[in-house]
Amino acid sequence: MKQRCYYYITGTAQTGYQTQKVNIESEDLYEKELITLAFHISELHNADKILKMFGLRDDTNYFYEQCRSVISVSESHETASGNSGFSFQVYFQNFPDSVIHVNDRAIVVVSLEPKEGSNANSLKDYWMVGYIHANIFDFRDCVDGNLYEGFYYNVLRISERAENGKKIYRRKKIFTMIFSVLHSLSTVYGMHFAYASMGKENRAIQDALVFNSKKYDKHFETFPVRTNTVLNKFFGSKSAASKLIDISHNTEKLKEMYKMLHSQKGSYLFNSIYSEDMFFKLLDNIFAHSKTSKVYMLPDANGNIEAAGLAVNWGDYFALTLENPKGIFKFFASLKLTDRLLYPIHLVGSASGVKTLLKGMASKYLQEHKVYISVINSYDADPYKGFKKGVIHDEYLFFIITDRLEHFNRLKEQSKSPDGHPRFFIDNPIL
């Protein structure tokens, strides 16, 4: 085991920073010094001040370039044999504003390798080794009524930097080090639940999770989720689109939608939209950055909501490109169909109504915003799974880590569908 540490930084540039050095053990195989920092996402704007504290180059633009290069590392969802699935790269628009508007309560964890020598200011240049978000979400226990916090991890990326044709950080168990930091950070922060999604075949992350969960004596389990990809041209319906009403700024209808959402999904495990205020905060945060993301409803005969949902235009946040596409994905890439993606979430209402809603959204975004593909999540207990299915799909796993197994089992039990399946909240508007 290797002795590592990270620095947990609280406070702001205006009020002053407080730094806590936390020692950890890591199974990583990398030989050189790494400086790992954890700080609130809002301080991305002040990264130069944080870096200077550690003798690193205090240039925000250089830091952003490093972030972009690592965040855009290809993520593979192919099987070990290379069959099915695909590999893709994500390029965030207007970093860091775009990621801050996805979740403004995240803790950013970056791992940096200082370069040999110093620049003119006696500060060291560096390479970014890893980048991750630990998003903070509240959720309410619908039995005891109390609020609890959970980390939702996303943008788990390790640098692809290479020398002499060999990747420097890959196969060095850097993921294990990163998850050692995350396990420790949950304790330092006082968090008892952590969860995220990952490609089913991503062995590096799974191995790191299993190792660290055992080491830190925490419970670890997974839950399957299917991500369906549909072509809006064939999935969508112009007649369905003509029936939809934009209620993005209709407070009365949004309140009606939230009541339906709470009634239908209030008991789901890790449901972070536990109050009307949280629902409106989510919408305000999305609309502040994405002008083409909208809330649509399908009215019934009396003008009430038959079905409703939030259409998130991921193209306003990032561009996605396929790496070395195969089969039908090669056709998609040639037409640049993946440049923009529609992500419908918070779907409520009757099954027939939601089906019409999804088809209408697909057609509307194709015609109005040239969005060619919709990405729709589903799982066993989803009442809408029958018509969400895409010919193209990717198998994901939600992983959950907790040190409160009894409480977690109770949360799972109270979330179960009538046919006995636990129901998880899968509508976070993030990767």
C-alpha positions in Angstrom: 0.0 0.0 0.0 1.2 3.5 -0.8 0.8 6.4 1.6 -1.0 9.3 -0.2 -2.9 12.4 1.0 -5.3 14.9 -0.3 -6.3 18.5 0.7 -9.9 19.2 1.5 -10.4 23.0 0.9 -13.4 24.8 2.3 -14.3 28.5 2.3 -14.1 31.0 -0.6 -11.6 33.3 -2.1 -13.5 36.2 -0.5 -13.8 34.8 3.0 -10.5 32.9 3.0 -9.7 29.2 2.5 -9.3 26.6 5.2 -7.2 23.5 4.3 -7.4 20.1 5.9 -4.7 17.6 5.0 -6.1 14.0 5.0 -3.8 11.0 4.8 -5.0 7.9 2.9 -3.7 4.6 1.8 -3.8 3.8 -1.9 -3.1 0.7 -4.0 -2.1 2.8 -7.0 1.1 1.9 -8.8 2.2 5.3 -9.8 5.7 6.2 -8.6 5.7 10.0 -8.6 4.3 12.7 -6.4 0.6 13.6 -6.9 -1.2 16.6 -5.4 -4.9 15.9 -5.0 -7.3 18.7 -4.1 -11.0 18.7 -3.2 -12.9 22.0 -3.3 -16.4 23.4 -4.0 -17.3 23.7 -7.6 -18.0 27.4 -7.3 -14.3 27.9 -6.7 -13.4 26.7 -10.2 -13.5 30.5 -11.0 -10.7 31.0 -8.4 -8.6 28.0 -9.2 -5.5 30.2 -9.6 -5.6 31.2 -6.0 -6.0 27.6 -4.8 -3.2 26.3 -7.0 -0.8 29.0 -5.8 -1.3 27.8 -2.2 0.3 24.5 -3.3 3.2 26.0 -5.3 1.5 25.3 -8.6 1.1 27.6 -11.7 -1.6 30.2 -10.8 -3.1 30.5 -14.3 -6.9 29.8 -14.4 -6.9 29.4 -18.2 -4.1 26.8 -18.1 -6.0 25.0 -15.4 -9.2 25.0 -17.6 -7.2 23.7 -20.5 -6.0 20.8 -18.4 -9.6 20.2 -17.1 -11.0 20.1 -20.7 -8.3 17.7 -21.9 -9.0 15.2 -19.1 -12.8 15.6 -19.1 -12.9 14.9 -22.8 -11.1 11.5 -22.4 -12.9 8.8 -24.2 -15.3 6.7 -22.1 -15.7 3.2 -23.3 -18.9 1.1 -22.9 -17.7 -1.8 -25.1 -17.6 -5.3 -23.6 -14.1 -6.7 -22.9 -14.2 -8.5 -26.2 -15.0 -5.3 -28.0 -18.6 -6.2 -28.9 -21.6 -4.0 -28.7 -21.7 -0.6 -26.9 -19.5 2.2 -28.0 -16.8 4.7 -26.9 -17.4 8.4 -26.8 -15.9 11.7 -25.9 -17.7 14.6 -24.2 -16.6 18.2 -24.8 -18.3 20.6 -22.3 -19.3 23.9 -23.7 -18.2 27.1 -21.9 -16.3 25.3 -19.1 -16.6 25.8 -16.2 -20.0 27.6 -16.3 -21.7 24.7 -18.0 -20.7 22.2 -15.3 -21.6 24.6 -12.5 -25.1 24.9 -13.9 -25.5 21.2 -13.9 -25.0 21.0 -10.1 -23.9 24.0 -8.1 -23.2 21.9 -4.9 -20.6 19.6 -6.2 -17.1 19.1 -4.8 -14.5 18.9 -7.5 -11.6 16.5 -7.0 -8.5 16.9 -9.1 -5.2 15.1 -9.0 -2.2 16.8 -10.4 1.4 15.8 -11.1 3.9 18.7 -10.7 6.4 19.0 -13.5 10.1 19.1 -12.9 11.5 22.7 -12.5 9.6 25.9 -11.9 8.4 28.8 -14.0 9.4 32.5 -13.6 7.2 32.9 -10.5 8.8 29.9 -8.7 5.6 28.0 -9.3 5.5 24.6 -10.9 3.6 23.6 -14.1 1.7 20.4 -13.8 -0.3 17.7 -15.6 -3.8 16.9 -14.6 -4.1 13.2 -13.8 -7.7 12.8 -12.8 -10.9 14.9 -12.5 -14.2 14.0 -10.8 -17.3 15.6 -9.4 -18.8 14.5 -6.0 -22.3 16.1 -6.5 -24.2 16.8 -3.2 -27.8 15.9 -3.3 -30.4 15.9 -0.5 -33.0 13.3 -0.4 -35.9 12.8 2.0 -36.7 9.5 3.9 -40.5 9.3 3.2 -41.0 7.3 6.5 -39.1 9.4 9.1 -39.4 12.6 7.1 -35.8 13.6 7.6 -33.4 14.9 5.0 -30.2 13.0 4.3 -27.3 13.9 2.0 -25.7 11.8 -0.7 -22.7 12.1 -3.0 -23.5 11.4 -6.7 -20.3 10.9 -8.6 -19.9 11.9 -12.2 -17.3 12.9 -14.8 -14.9 10.2 -13.6 -11.9 10.7 -15.9 -8.3 9.7 -15.9 -5.8 11.4 -18.2 -4.7 9.7 -21.4 -1.3 11.4 -21.4 1.4 9.3 -23.1 5.2 9.3 -23.5 6.9 7.3 -26.2 3.6 5.8 -27.2 2.8 4.5 -23.7 0.0 5.9 -21.5 1.5 7.2 -18.3 -1.4 6.8 -15.9 -3.4 3.9 -17.3 -2.9 0.5 -15.7 -1.5 2.2 -12.7 -4.7 1.8 -10.6 -5.2 5.5 -10.4 -9.0 4.9 -10.1 -8.2 3.1 -6.9 -6.5 6.1 -5.5 -9.3 8.4 -6.6 -11.9 6.2 -4.9 -9.7 6.1 -1.8 -10.1 9.9 -1.8 -13.8 9.7 -2.4 -14.4 7.1 0.4 -12.3 9.3 2.8 -14.0 12.5 1.7 -17.5 11.0 2.5 -16.3 10.4 6.0 -14.6 13.8 6.4 -17.7 15.5 5.0 -20.1 13.4 7.1 -21.8 11.6 4.2 -23.4 8.2 4.6 -24.6 7.4 1.0 -22.8 7.6 -2.3 -24.0 6.5 -5.7 -23.3 6.9 -9.4 -23.7 5.1 -12.7 -21.0 3.4 -14.8 -20.8 1.3 -17.9 -21.5 -2.3 -17.1 -18.2 -3.5 -18.5 -16.0 -0.8 -16.9 -13.8 -3.2 -14.9 -11.3 -0.5 -13.7 -14.0 1.4 -11.8 -15.7 -1.7 -10.5 -12.5 -3.2 -9.2 -11.6 0.1 -7.5 -15.0 0.3 -5.9 -15.0 -3.2 -4.6 -11.5 -2.9 -3.2 -12.1 0.4 -1.4 -15.5 -0.7 -0.1 -13.9 -3.7 1.6 -11.0 -1.6 2.8 -13.2 1.0 4.4 -15.8 -1.5 5.7 -18.7 -0.1 3.6 -21.5 -1.8 1.9 -21.4 -1.9 -1.9 -24.0 -3.1 -4.4 -25.1 -2.4 -7.9 -28.4 -1.9 -9.7 -28.9 -2.3 -13.5 -30.2 0.5 -15.6 -30.7 0.5 -19.4 -29.9 3.6 -21.4 -32.0 3.5 -24.6 -30.9 5.5 -27.7 -33.6 6.4 -30.2 -33.4 8.2 -33.5 -35.9 11.1 -33.3 -36.7 10.9 -37.0 -38.2 7.5 -36.6 -39.2 7.6 -32.9 -40.8 11.0 -33.1 -44.3 12.0 -34.2 -45.3 15.4 -35.7 -48.9 14.8 -34.7 -47.8 14.2 -31.1 -45.6 17.3 -31.2 -48.6 19.4 -32.2 -50.4 18.4 -29.0 -47.7 19.5 -26.6 -47.8 22.7 -24.6 -44.7 24.5 -23.3 -45.2 25.2 -19.6 -41.6 26.1 -18.8 -42.7 29.4 -17.2 -46.3 28.5 -16.3 -46.1 28.5 -12.5 -49.6 27.0 -12.0 -49.0 24.1 -14.4 -45.5 23.5 -13.0 -47.0 23.2 -9.5 -49.6 20.7 -10.8 -46.7 18.8 -12.4 -44.8 18.7 -9.2 -47.7 17.3 -7.3 -47.9 14.5 -9.8 -44.1 14.0 -9.6 -44.2 13.8 -5.8 -47.2 11.4 -5.8 -45.6 9.1 -8.3 -41.9 9.2 -7.3 -41.8 10.6 -3.8 -40.8 7.2 -2.3 -38.1 6.5 -4.9 -34.6 5.9 -3.4 -32.4 9.0 -3.6 -35.1 11.3 -4.9 -33.5 14.7 -4.7 -36.7 16.6 -5.9 -38.3 16.2 -2.5 -40.1 19.6 -2.4 -41.7 22.1 -4.7 -38.9 24.6 -4.0 -36.3 22.0 -5.1 -38.2 21.4 -8.3 -38.2 25.1 -9.2 -34.6 25.5 -8.2 -33.7 22.7 -10.6 -35.6 24.3 -13.4 -34.1 27.7 -12.7 -30.6 26.3 -12.8 -31.2 24.5 -16.1 -33.0 27.4 -17.8 -30.2 29.8 -16.7 -27.8 27.9 -18.9 -29.9 26.1 -21.5 -32.4 28.3 -23.4 -33.7 25.3 -25.4 -34.4 23.0 -22.5 -38.2 23.1 -21.8 -41.0 21.6 -19.7 -43.8 20.2 -21.9 -47.2 18.9 -21.0 -49.8 16.9 -22.8 -53.3 18.1 -21.8 -56.3 15.9 -21.2 -59.8 16.7 -22.4 -60.2 19.2 -19.5 -56.9 21.0 -19.9 -55.3 19.3 -17.0 -52.0 17.5 -17.3 -52.2 14.0 -18.9 -48.4 13.8 -19.0 -45.5 16.1 -18.5 -41.7 16.0 -18.5 -38.5 18.1 -18.7 -36.7 18.0 -22.0 -33.0 18.7 -21.3 -31.0 19.6 -24.5 -27.6 18.2 -23.6 -26.3 20.0 -26.7 -26.4 23.2 -24.7 -24.0 21.7 -22.2 -21.6 19.5 -24.2 -20.9 18.0 -27.6 -20.5 14.2 -27.8 -18.4 12.5 -30.5 -18.0 8.8 -31.1 -14.5 7.3 -31.0 -13.7 4.7 -33.6 -17.4 4.0 -34.2 -18.5 0.6 -35.5 -21.6 -0.7 -37.2 -24.6 1.6 -37.0 -22.6 4.0 -34.8 -20.3 4.6 -37.8 -23.3 5.8 -39.7 -24.3 8.1 -36.8 -20.9 9.6 -36.7 -20.7 10.2 -40.4 -23.9 12.3 -40.2 -22.8 14.0 -36.9 -26.0 12.8 -35.3 -24.5 12.7 -31.9 -23.5 16.4 -31.7 -26.8 17.1 -29.9 -28.7 14.9 -27.6 -32.1 15.2 -26.0 -32.5 13.8 -22.4 -36.1 13.6 -21.3 -36.5 13.3 -17.5 -39.1 13.7 -14.7 -41.7 12.0 -16.8 -45.1 11.8 -15.1 -48.6 10.9 -16.1 -50.4 8.0 -17.7 -48.5 5.4 -19.8 -50.2 6.4 -23.0 -49.8 10.1 -22.3 -46.0 9.7 -21.6 -45.6 7.7 -24.8 -47.2 10.6 -26.8 -45.1 13.1 -24.8 -41.8 11.4 -25.6 -42.7 11.1 -29.3 -43.7 14.7 -29.4 -40.5 15.9 -27.7 -38.4 13.8 -30.2 -40.1 15.4 -33.2 -40.1 18.9 -31.8 -36.4 18.9 -31.0 -35.6 17.4 -34.4 -37.5 20.0 -36.2 -36.7 23.1 -34.1 -33.2 22.4 -32.8 -31.8 19.7 -35.2 -31.4 17.2 -32.3 -31.3 13.8 -33.9 -31.1 11.5 -30.9 -32.9 11.0 -27.6 -31.3 9.2 -24.6 -33.9 7.7 -22.3 -33.2 5.7 -19.1 -35.2 2.8 -17.9 -35.1 -0.2 -15.6 -37.3 -3.1 -14.4 -39.8 -1.2 -12.3 -40.2 1.7 -14.8 -43.9 1.8 -15.8 -42.9 3.4 -19.1 -40.1 0.9 -20.0 -42.2 -0.9 -22.7 -42.2 2.1 -25.1 -38.8 3.6 -24.1 -36.9 0.7 -25.7 -34.4 1.5 -28.4 -32.8 -0.8 -30.9 -29.6 0.6 -29.6 -29.1 0.4 -25.9 -26.3 0.5 -23.3 -26.3 -1.4 -20.1 -25.3 0.7 -17.1 -24.9 -0.1 -13.4 -25.8 2.2 -10.6 -23.5 1.5 -7.7 -24.3 2.4 -4.2 -21.9 2.7 -1.2 -23.1 3.2 2.3 -22.0 2.6 5.9 -25.7 2.5 7.0 -26.8 -0.8 5.6 -29.9 -1.2 7.8 -31.2 2.3 6.9 -30.3 1.7 3.2 -32.3 -1.6 3.2 -35.3 0.2 4.7 -35.1 2.8 2.0 -35.0 0.1 -0.6 -38.0 -1.6 0.9 -40.1 1.5 1.0 -39.2 2.3 -2.6 -40.4 -1.0 -4.0 -42.9 -1.2 -6.9 -46.1 -3.3 -6.5 -44.2 -6.2 -8.1 -41.4 -6.0 -5.6 -38.6 -4.1 -7.5 -36.7 -1.3 -5.8 -37.2 2.0 -7.5 -34.2 4.4 -7.8 -34.2 8.0 -8.8 -32.4 8.1 -12.1 -33.4 11.5 -13.3 -30.3 13.5 -12.3 -29.6 16.0 -15.2 -26.0 15.0 -15.4 -23.8 12.4 -17.0 
